[in-house]
Amino acid sequence: MPNDPRLTTLLAELAGLDTEASSTERGDLDLLSTTELVERMNAEDRRVPEAVAGRTPEIAAAVDGITERFRRGGRLIYIGAGTAGRIGVLDASECPPTFGTDPSMVVGLIAGGETAIRSAVENAEDDDEAAALALRDLDLTERDTVVGISASGRTPYVIGGLRYARGLGALTVAIASNAGSAIGAEADIAIEVVT
């Protein structure tokens, strides 16, 4: 396996992603007190709103596009894997009690299905056809919006789902934590927030 060209390509690809990088500024974490660790985490967290603010035009375009499709009877459908997928499912689950929406208006799909909400389903994120099948089962139309969420921006499940949705004329939005993401290339609107 050490000479497997696929593994070499994958490792090279991952090495170039901000989400996979280590910071030389944080090499002393094991030497810090708990208070110092919490202070450092809080300082890092304060950088997030600035990064999000830098994507205001893309976020506004997504909100406007989703709103326009809601007005035509469309739905908002999140797709993701692992933690990113759980965030989409969580947001979809909160819309009915918080906003009084019909449960079918905002939907969350996660690689690996319902089991993956609470437990890891290994390799489900690598199935680039599964999201398309799930979207087909939802009778996806051009009135709908599909938002793909992937921290790395390269999850095959999300790529396949966005590609399918775009092919039907649905609005597609990608949310990633790396610039120039593969899911961003498949979407009408790419919200790439590097934190």
Secondary structure, DSSP 4 states (H G I P E B T S, - for coil): -TT-HHHHHHHHHHHT-GGGPPPGGGTTGGGS-HHHHHHHHHHHHTHHHHHHHTTHHHHHHHHHHHHHHHHTT--EEEEE-HHHHHHHHHHHHHHHHHH---TTTEEEEETTTTHHHHS--TTGGG-TTHHHHHHHHTT--TT-EEEEEESSS--HHHHHHHHHHHHHT-EEEEEESSTT-HHHHHSSEEEE---
